[in-house]
């Protein structure tokens, strides 16, 4: 039982929210209980306490209490304390009293119970990161290796492995000891395997590793048992991967074993080692790739062939191997020929893996502009798609997904060659199904997911044409099944994907054609009998691709059937927003004011509903509805502000009809030295509108700087919106400027669409560029401001006011959320929510300095999807400002326009998600000050994100009476 790693026991279901002190007090009460069950329950709740409140004082106190339990309790309690130490490894360096913690645990080593000593050794090994050079612990481990009790020896081996990973001196000292135990003839095979696995961590660097490698290779000949050889292979591979310089020799050794050893388990271990060393493909000798192909060809076992193909998958991730495989000769060329043959194999799993290898090779050739022929691969992939549908075997789904992924990758690499053909192949496979959207089989979902990935490309409309008959056929089948009141057995994913692909095709077509809305009625009829979550996902997809009227129809019904008040507010907000965008599409700028008012209302409703759901009104696990994400209401408010700015711009354009007579206008322009004022109120109103539009662009930029964990698509969408309104603001400023020259900033921004959503979002930019060119580059445009300029402004507003597509992070949620939790000391001394009122200000003499200490923890993110790349927090920038309060009798003070008298910036590096910073604050004049501390993340690229949070305290600076009396007394002497 000791050697078994138990599952995480951080289940917090049913626990009420508590502050750190209350939670620790409650757990301490459980530890002091006389019942073993209550003590165990208290112990297993400590890891969650550390995750929620990872502050050094709490963790230090907790581990000291656990060490007391370990010292005084029985072996069962010691086992649970060991598990806590293993699960809380990243918090161990926050233990302040390491010596006291070690003393309490080390005392158990003097017990007469070998199991207690074994638990103590394992606990010391679990905390090796904070005591790596303690000589008394090293001696205890060496003594444990000489024990006659098997449990204690196994624990000592575990502790040796842990300490060797943190102490190079210990690793070097223990290497000979471990080898003597391995070399001993009386050592059992199972014990020898454990010792060999420990040897892979005690090599002590590249120089020492050479000797360990020789010893392990001699072990292969002296102890040929299967378990010893497999352990030696694993250790050799691990050491070679660590030192890198020994990779070529190790690859040759493993290939020799894989080709010559008669034992299946040993060959499998060698191939697994090769798969690990394939990460260093650039170090492989050229003949080794050819030997790998020969080993795969000669293998008679399917599992070993698949392992060889998996090694090839990692090898072709190296550009050097791909470039060599593209040539007709050489060892790497043999790899390509072998994969071409296996891709047509009757074994679908092997064929799919080989096709994946070929796909990576051909995609690399397209990226590097190397001539390549992918016709054989395309034929193999088409065969795979057809063969996986021959029966309903669930094992066919994985090869199908691999084949579809390869088809999508080829289509992205060369859309002209493969995209339409891929759509035709997938559409034909989809049409052969009985009822794709209603079937419980995973095959329809995989096919539709591939079409959705294909339809997300910028030219989706023309790519999906071959698959459209199959999609309409699938929609008709599902509509027939719902009319017969058949209850679908799946979760509706296939239906959502089907609707998404249709939305993509219609959205791409709408960029160049005027479409009717009759097709939307068929969608509404199809999803009418689906559950609320499926309809919500369909509405979300419709918002992403600009079908606002359809989304509004679905959301209206959902808001009427909402299960709670918070959910109703959120759904109503979405319905009002979608209706406002639909009105813009249908009525143009005539419905701009009404749409702006609707968005203003829905932004408040969305924020209130999202806050309620985030505060606990939503009891279900997060499924990505977006209600509790702060990104959604922030984007809604920005959209409402944008429409208000556009309405203001349209009003300014209409003001040109009120311009004064030419004589008066000329005189007024000369007196003000502003030629643009010849247009009267038009110029002033347009300049104010330009400033409002510029603020909208800045707002989108600010949202993008706070969405640290948003996906790349959402960030690009926010940057496109920022660029669109910056472009509009500069266009308006150019009209009212005296030179009317093109701003150079516009030439430095080159946004190219990478998806259909971005292409739709960039359509406004393209329209603005064309309007600007027709106005300013047209020789027939008269100087000054004319009605042609007003018409151009109206056209620009119409281009920007078109119903915008919604970013993916806004629709799906989980793009924002709390990123870190901070604790500031000293905190202001009053109950309630910050900021603190001046009545509770902390006093600070002018001759003193205020010592601020900030502690914080980076919270784990919730990814939008499994494939989303999460940004890493490499640093936290702490900004401390001290802003004086104006002298006023008002209770609320506005500090926005007041410059701070102190600004201090420092960047700290989080250690296992924990960071702390200290700052001295001093002011030179008496009065009230707000001292604010704001945190911001720095990612792996060195880019700063304004993630927050921001916390503040109020201080009252005053003159020190003691210092003032001293100064007066000194002056009196002279």
N, C-alpha and C positions, 0 to 999 in steps of 0.2 A: 504493500500500500504506500510505502514511503516514496518509491520511485515513480509513482503515477502523478502526472500533472493534471490537477482537477480543472474543470471548466470554471469560467468566471462566475463569481457569485455576487455581482454588483446589481442584482435586481432591486429596484427601488419602487416596485409596485405597491401602492397603498401607503407609502410613507408620506407624512405631512411635511411641508416645507418648514425648515428651521434655520436659525442663524447658526454660525459656527460654534459659539460657546454653548448654546443649548444642546446642539447635537452631540458635542463632545461630553457634556455632563451626563446626558442620557446613556451614552455608550460606557462611560466610566461606571455608572451605576450598575450596568449589566455585568461589567468585569468583576465588580466586587460582590456579585451575587453568590450565594452558596450553591446554586444549582448549575450543573455543568451545561445544561441546555441553554440557559440564558447567557452564560459566559460565551459559549460558541456563537450564539446569535449576535452578540455584541462584537466579537472578533471579526466575523465575516462581513460586518457592515463598515469596517474601517476603510477598505479600498475606495468605496463610493464617497466617503467623507473626504478622503485625500483628493479625489478628482474634483469635487465640488468646491472645496476650500483648501487649495494647495499652498498655504502660507506656512513659512518656516516655524513660527511659534507653535501653531496647532500641530504640525507634523512631528516636531520634536517632542512635545508633550505626549502625543499619542504613542509614538514608538517607545518612549520610556515606560509608559503604562503596559504596553504589550511585552516589553522585555521583563517587567516584573511578573507578568502572568507566565512567561516562558520559564522564568527561574523558579517560581513557586508552584506552578501547576503540574498537571499530569501530562503524559505523553500525547494524549489526544488533543489537549489544548495546545501543546507545543507544535503539533502538526498543523493546526489552523494558523498559528502565528507564523510558521514557515511559509504557508501559502500566501499570507498577507505580504510578507517580505518579498516573495517572488512576483506577485502581481503589482506591487507598488515600487518597482525598481527605479522608475524615473523620479520618484520623490525622495529617495534615500539621501541624496546629497543635501537635503534641507534639514537633516538631523544636526542640531547644533552641539549637543552633548554626546559626541561619538564615544568618548572614553567611558562614560557612565553606561551607555547602551551596550558597549562591548563587554564591560565588566559583568553585567547582569547575565548576558547570554553565555559568556565564557565560563562562568562558574558551573554551568551544567556539565562541562567536560570532565569535572572531577567526580561525577556520579558513578556508582557501581553498575548502573543499568546501561548496557551497550546500545540499546535503542535510544535512550535519552542522549547518549554521546553522539550517536549518528544524527539525530535531529539537530543537535547543536552544531555539528560540522556542516550540515546542509544549510542551516540558517546563516552561519558565518560565510559560507560560499555564496548565498543569495545576496549578502550585503558586501561582497568583496570590493565593489566599486568605491566604497568609502573607507576601507581599511586595507588597501592593497599591500602595504609594506610593513604590517605588524608582524614582528618576528615571533612573538609568542603564538600567534595563529598559525604561522608557517610550521613551527615545531609541532603544534598539535595535529596538523594535517599529516605531517610525516609520521608521527606516532600512530595516527589512525590507519595509515597504510600498512603498518606492521601488526595490526590487531589480528586476533584469531577469530573474530566474529565477522561473518560475511556482510551483515548489514552495515557495520561500522566501516568496513573496507570500501564498500560501494559508496557510502557517504563521503569518505575521504577522496575517492576518485572524482566524485562530482565537485567537491570543494577545490581539488587540484585544477580541474578544468576551468572553474570560475576564476580562481586567483591568477592562473597563468594568462588569462585574457587581459588582466589589468596590471600585472607586475612582470616586467621582463626579467628582473633578477630572480624572482621565484621560478619563472619558467625555466631559466637556464639551470638553476640549482636542482630542480626536480626531474630534469630530462633523464639523467643517468639512473636515478632511482626507479622511474617508471620502466625504463628499458630493462633494468635488471629483473624487475618483476615479470615483464613480458618474456624475457629470455629463459626464465626459470622453467624447467621441465615439469615441475609439479603444479604450475598454474593451469587451472581449468580453461577450456576453450572459450567459455562464455566470459570468464573474468579477463582472459587475454584480449578478447574483442573490445571490452570496455576500456582496458588500458591503452589499446591502440587508438581508440577514438579520442582518449585524453591526450595522446602524443601529438595530435594535430594542432593543439593550442600551445604546446610548450616548446616550440622550435626556437623562439626567441629571436626572430629576425632572419634575413636572407642568408647571412653567413652561417649561423647555427643550423639553419634549415638544411644545408647541404649534408651535414652529418646525419640528421634525422631521416632524410630521404634515403640515404644509404642503408641505414638500419632497417627501415621499413621494407626496402626492396629485398634485403636479405631474408626478411621474415616471410616473404612470398615463397621462398624455396625451402626454408627450414620447417615451417608450419603450414603445410598445404591444405589444412582443413578449410571447408567452405566458409565458415564464419570468420576465421582469422584472415583469410584472403580478402573477403569482402570488406572487413574492417580496415585492412591495410590499404586497399584501393581507395576507400573513402578518405582516409587520412592523407594519403599521397596527393589525391586530387585537391583536397582542401589546402594543403601547404603550397602546392604549385599555384593555385589560384591566388593565394595571399602574396606570394613572393614574385609572381609573374615571370621571372627570369627562367624558371624551370618548366614553363608551360610546354615548349616544344618536346622536351624529353619525356614528359609525362604523357603527352598525346601519343607519342610513338609506343610507349609501354602499354597504354590502355588499348590501342588498336591491335597490338600483338596479342593481348589477352582475349579481346573480343573475337579475333579470327582463329585462335588456336586452342583456347581452353574448351574442354568438352562439357563442363558443367554449365547448365543454363543460368543458374542464379549468379555465378561469377561473371558470365558474359553480360548479363543484365546490369550488374553493378559497374562493369567497365563502360558500358554505353551510357549509363546515367552520369558517370564521371566525365565522359566526353561531352555530354550535353552541358555540363557546368563549364567546362573549359572552352566550349564554343563561344562563350562571351568574349574571349580573347582571340577571335578568329584571325586577326591580323598577324598573330604570332605562329599560326599553324604552318608547318612546312608544306610545300606544294604537293609532294607525293602523299601526304597524309590524307588529303581530300580524296585522292584517287583510291587509297586503301579503304577509306570509309565507304566509298561506293562499292568496292569489291566485297567488303564485309556485309553490306546490305544485300548485295546480289546473292551471296552464298548462304545467307541466313535461311533456315528452314522454319523458323518460328515467326508468326505474325507480329507478336509483341516486340521482338527484337528489330524487325524491319521498321515498325512504327517508330521505335526509339532512334534508329538511324535517320529516319526522315525528320524527326524532331531536332536532331543535331544539325541537319542540313538547314532547317528553318532558322536556327540561330546563326549559322555560318553566313547565310545570304543577307543577314542584316548588316554585314560589313561591306562597305562599298568596294573594297579591294577584291573580295571574293566575287561580287556581282560583275565587276569589270572583267575579271579573268574568265568567268563562266560565259560571258558574251562572246569570247573568241572561239573559233572552231576547234582549236587544239588545246592540249594541256589537261591536267587533272581536274580542274574546275569545269571544263567542258564535258568531262565524263559525268559529272554531277547533273548537268542539265539534260544529257541524253538519258540518264537513268530515270530522272523524274518525268521526262516525256513518256517513257514506256509505262511507268507505274501509274501515271495519271489516267490511263485507260484500263486499269486493273478492275477485275470483278469485285475486289474487296473495296467497298466504298470508303472506308476510313483511310486506308492507305492511299487511295486515289485522290481523296480530298487533300490530304497532307502534302502529297507530291504537287498537286495543282497550286497549293498555297506557296510552295517554294518557287515554282515557275512564275507565279504572279509577281512575287517580290523581285525576281530577276528582271522581268520584262518592264515592270513599272520603273525600276532603277534605270533601265536603258532609255525609256521615254524621258525621264527627268534629266538625264545627261546627254540627250540628243544622240544616242547611239542607235544606228539602224537595227531593227529587230522585227521578227515576224512572229506575231502572236496567234496565227490561225490555228495551229495545233492545240494550243492552250484553250482557245475559245471553243473548239470542238470538244475537248475533254470536259470543260465546264458545262457545256450544254448537255453532254451525255450524263454527267453527274446529276444535274437538275431533273432530268427525265427518269434516271434509274432510281433515285430516291423516292419517287412517287409510284413505283411499281407495286408496293404493298404499304400497309399501315404500321410497319415496324417502327417503334419509337426510336430505335438506334439510328435510323436514317436521318433524324433531324439535325444532328451535329454535322455530318458531312454536307447536308444541304445548306446549312448556314455558312459553312466554310466556302462552299462553291459560290453562294450568293455574294459573300463579302469580296471574294476575288473578282467577280463580275463588276461589282460597284467600283472597286479600285481601278480596274482596267478602264471603266467608263470615265472616271475622273482623270486618269492619265492621258487618255486620248478619246475625248467625247465623240469626235467625228467618226472614229472607226468603230467604237464598241457600244455607245450609249443606246442607239436605236435598236441594235441587234439584241442587246441585253433586255431591253423592254419587251421586245417581241418574244424572247425565250421565256421570260418570267410570266408574261401575259398568257402564253400558250399553256404553261403549267397551271396557272390559276384557273383558266377556263375549263380544264379537265376535272376540276373538283366539283363535288355535288353542290355544296352550299358553303363557300369559303367563309363567309362572315358569321355563320351560325354553327359551324362545326366545332367540336371540341379538340380537333386535331391541331397540333402546333404548326403543321405545314402551311396553312393559309396565312398565319401571322408572319411566318418567316418570309414568304413570298411578298406579302404586302409591305413588310418592313424594308425589303430590298427596293421595291418600287418607290417607297417614300424617300429612301436615301438617294435614289436616282432622281426623283422629282425635286429634291432640294437644291439641285444645281441651278445656276443662273438661267440656263436655256431649257427649263423643265418642260415648257409647252411642246416643243418639237421633239424632245426625247421621249415623252410618254405617249406619243401618238400611236405607236404599234400596240400598246397595251390597253388603249381606251375601250375597245370592244369587250375585252375580258372584264374590265372594271365595271362597265355598265351591266354586263351579264351577272356579275357577282352582286351588284346592288339590287337587280331585279329578283334574284334568288332570295336574298335576305328579306326583301319587301314581301315576297310571297309567303315566306315562313312566318313573318310577323302577322300577316293577315289571317293565318291559320292559328294564331295565338300559341305558337310553339315557343316554349321557354328555352332560350339558348343555354348551352351547358358551360360555355366559357365565360370569362369576365368582361367580354366586350372589346378586348384589345383589337381583334381582327376588324370589327366594325369601325372602331376609331381610326385605325390605319387606312382602311378603305376610304373613309370620308376625307382623311388628310391628303391622300394622293389625289383625289378629285379636286380638293381645294387648291392644291399646288398647280394642277393643270389649268384650272380656271383662272387662277391668279396670274400665271404666265401669259395666258391668252389675253387677259384684260389689259396688259401693257400695250398691246398693239391693235386691239379690236374692241368694239362696243358690244357688250354681251347682255342678253336678256336675263331675267331672274327666274325663269320658269324651272331651271334645274334645281333651284333651292327648295322648291316644294317637294320634290322627290326625296331629297335628303331629310326634310322634316317628317315626311310620312314614314321613312325607313326607321328613324330613331324614335318614333313616337311611343313605342311600347318598351323601350329600353329603360334601365334604371337611371336614377338621377346622376350617379357618378359617370356613367357612360355619356350621357347627354352633356354633362359639364365638360368632359374632355373634348367632345366634338365642338362645343362652343369655343373652347380655348384654342383649338386648332383653327377654327374659322377666324378668330381675332388675329392669330399670327399671320394669316395670309390675306387679311384685308376684306373679308366677307362680313361686314359689320351688321347688315340687316339680318342675315341668317343667324348670327350670334345673338343679336338682340331678341329675336323671336324665341330662341331656346332659353336664354337667361330669364326672360319674362316669366315663362312657365316655371322655371326652377325657383325663382324668387317667391312665387305664390305657394310653393310646396316646401319651403325651407324648414328644416327641423328645429331651428333655434332662431332667436332674435338676432344674434350676432351674425349667423350665416345669412339671414334674410337681408341685413344691412349690406353685407359684402356682395351678395348676388344682385341686389337692387342697384348698388353702385356700378357694378359691371354692366348691368342692363342699361342704365342711363348713359354711361360712357359709350357703349356700343351704339345706342340709338343716336347719340349726338354725332358720332362719326358717320353713321349711315345717312343722316340728314345732310352732312357736308358733301358726301358723295353724290346724293341725289339732287340737292338744291344749289350746290355751289356756295359762293360767298353770301348769298342772300340769307342763308341759315346760319351764318357765322356767329352772330350775337347770341342766338338761341343755343347753339352748340356750346359756345363758351360758358354761358350760364349753366347749362347742364353739366358740363365737366367740372365747374367750380363746386356744384352741389355734390356730385358723385365723389370728388376727391375727399371731401370731408366725411362722407358716409363710408367710403372705403377705408379711410384711416381709422374711424371709430370701430367698424366691424373687424378689421384686422387686429386692432389692439385688443378687442374683447376676446377674439379667438386665441391670440397669443397669451392673454392673461389667464387662460384655463377654460374658456367656454367651450372649446373644442376638445372633447374627451378622447376622440379617436386618434390612433397613431397618424403622424404626418404623412399624407399621401401626395403632397405637392399641389394643393389647390391654390396656393399663393396668397391666401388671406392673411396669414400671420407674418409674411415677409415685409420688412419695412421698405423694400425696393418698390413694391407695387404702389402704395400711396404716394411715395416720393415722385414716382414717374407720373402718376395721375395729376398731382399738383403742378408738375412741370408742363404737362400737356394742357391743363387748364390755363396756365399763365401764357403759354404759347398762343392759344386760340384768342385770348384776350388781346395780346399784342398784335395779332393779325387783324382782329376787328378794328383796333385803333389805327392800324396802317390803312385799312380800307376807308375809314372815315377821313383820314388825312388826304387820301387821293381825291375824294369827292369835294374837298375844300377848295380845289383849284377853280371851281366855278364862281367862287366869291372873291376872286382877286380884284384889286382896285383898278381903276382906269390906268392906261399906260402912263400918262403924264404924272399922276400922283404916285404910281408905283415906282417910276424912274427916280423921282425926287426923293422918295423915302429910302430907296436902295442906296442912292448917293450919300444921303445924310448918315446912314448907318454903316456905310462902306461894306455892304453885303449884297452882291448882285442877285443872290437867290431870293431876296425879299421882294423882288419885282412880282413874284407869284403870290404875295400877300400871306395869308394864314396858312397856305399850303406848305410853304417851306418850314415854318416853325412847327407845325403839326407833324410834318414828315420827319423832322429831326428828333422830336420827342418819341415818335414811333420807332425810329432807328435805335434809340437808346433802350427802349423797352424790348425790342427784338434782341439786342445785344445782351441784355440781362437774361433773356431766355436761354441763349446759347451758353452763357456762363452757368446757368442753373443745371443744364444737362451735363456740362463738364464736371460740376461739383458732384452730381449723382454718380457719374462714372468713377470719380476718385474715391468714393466711399464704398462702392460695391466690390469689395476685395475678393469675395468668393463667387462672384458672378461668372458665368461661363463666357467664353470668348465671343460668342455670337451676340449676347446681350451687350457686352462692352462695345463691340463694333457698332451695334445699332445706336447706342448712346452717343458715340463719337460722330456717327453720320448725322444724327439730329443736331448735335452741336455745330457741325460744319455747315449744315443747311441754314440754320438761323444766323450764323456768322456771315455766310454768303449773302443772305437777304439783308442783314444790317449794313454791310458794306455797299450793297447795291443801292440802298436808300440814301446812304451818306454820299455816294458818288453823284446822285441826282442833284442834291442840294449843295455840292461843293462847287467852287469856282473853276477848277481845272477839269473835273469829270474824267480823270485818268483812272486806269484800272489799278486797284490796290495790288502791290506785289505779293501780299500774303496768300492770295488765292492761287497763285502759280506754284506755291510750295506744297500744296495739298493734293495728293493723287490717291483717291479712294477707288479701288476696283472691287466690284462685288465678288464675293466668294460663295454666295448662296442666293437662292431665289428671294428670300426675305430682304437681304441687303440690296438686291437689284431693285426691288419695289421701293425701298426706302431711298435709294439714290436717284429715283426718277425725278424727285423734286429738284435735286441739284442739277441734273441735266436740263430740266426745263428752265431753271434760273439762269444757267449759262447761256442757253439759246436766247432768252428774253434780253439779257444784257447785251449779247452780241448784236441782235437786231436793232437795239436802241442806240448804242454808243458807236458801233462800228458801221452804222448805216450813214452814207454821205448825205442822204436826204433829211436827216434829223436836224432841225433848226437849232441854233444856239439858244441858251437859256432854257427855261422850263416851259414846256408846251403841253397840250393835251395828249400828245403821244407819250410823254413821260407819265402822265396820270394813268393812261391805259396800260402802260408797262407795269406800273405799280399794282394795278388791279390784277393783271395777269400773273404777276409774281405771287400775290396773295392767294390767288386761285390754285396755283401750283403747290404751294406749301400747305394749303388748307385741306387738300384731298385726304380722305380717310387714311390715316397712317396705320401701318402694320404694327402690332404690339410685339415688343421684344420677348424673346423666349423666357428670360428670367422673370418677367412680370407675369406672364401667363402661367408658368409652371411653379412659381414660388421658390423659396429656399435660396434665392439669390443674395439675400442680405442676412439679417439676424445679428444678434450680439456676438462680437468677435473676441472681446476680452472683458474680464471683470477686474476692477481696480479697487484698492483701498488706500485712502489718503489719511495720513496722520500728521499734525493733529486735525481731527474732524471738528466741525463747528458744534458748539454745545447747545443744541436745541433739537426738539423732536419735530418731525415733519419732513417735507421734501425740500431739497436744495433748490435754489441758492438760499443761503442763510440771510435772515433779515439783519439790518445794521444793529438792532438791539442786542443781538447775540454775538457781536464781533469779538474776536480775540484781541487782547491788548498787546501792543508791541512798543517798547521804548525805542526812540530813534537811535540810540546808541547800541541797540542789540540787533541781532539777526534772527529771523524766523527759520527754523530748521524743518523743512518739509521732507517727508518720506513717503514714497509711492511704491506700493507693492501690487503686482497684478499677475494674472494668469491668462494665457491664450487659450480660448475655448476651442474644442474640436469642431470642425465645420461639418455641416450636413451637405454632402455633394448633391448636385442636381441629377446626376446619373452616375453609373459605375464607370463610364468611359470618360468622365470629366476630369481634366487635369487640375489638381488643386494647387494653388499658389502656396509657397512656403514662406513662413515668417522668419526672416533672417535677422531682423532687428526691430526695435520699438523706439520711435523717436518721441521723446518727452519734451513738451514745450510748456514752460512756466512763464506766466505773464502777471504783472501787478498793475492794475488800472485804477486810477484815483476816482473817487466819487465827486460829482459836482456839488457845489454848495447849494442845496435846495431843501425845501420842507416837504417835498413829495416823498411818499413812502416807497414807491417803485422808481428805480433809477435806470435810465437807459444809457448803457455804456458803449453802444455800437460805434459812435463817431468820436470817441475819446481815445487818444493814443496812449498805450501803456507806458509807464515809466520804467518798466523792467521787462526784458524778454530774454529768457535763458533757454537754450536748446541743447539737449544731449541725447545720444543714441545708445541704447543698451541692447545687449544680446540676450535673448531668452535662453535659459538653461532648463531643458526639459519642460518647456512651456511656461516657466516662471521667470519673472523679471522684477527688478526693483531698482529704484533710483532715489538719490537724495539731492536736495538743492537748498542753498541758503538764500533767503529773501531779505533784502534791506531796502528801505525807502528813506528819502532825505527831507521829507516835509510831513508835518502832522496832518491827520485826517483819516477818512475811511478809504480803504482799498479793497478791491476784489482780487484775490490771488487765485488764478485759474490754472489748472493743470490738464493738459490735453495729450492723449496718446495717439500715435499714428504708426501703422505698420510699414516696414520696409521689406519688400519682397526680394527674391533671389536675384533679380536684375538690378537691384538698387533703387527701384522706383518707390516713391513715398505715396502712401494711401491715407487719406483723411478718415480713418475708420472710427476715431474716438475710442473710448468715451471721454467726456469732458466733465471734470468735477472742480468745485471751487469752494473757497472759504472767504469770509470777510474779516479783515483785521482793522484795528483802530490804532494808528500810530500816534504816539504822544511824546512830548519831551520828558526826559528823565529828570525828576526833581533833584535827585542826588547829584547828577552830573552838573545841573545848572547851579546848585549851591557851591559846588567846588570851583566852578569858573568864577563866580562872584567873589568868593573868598580870595582867590588868587589875584584878581584885579585889585582888591583892597590893599594888598601889601605894597603896591607901587603907587 
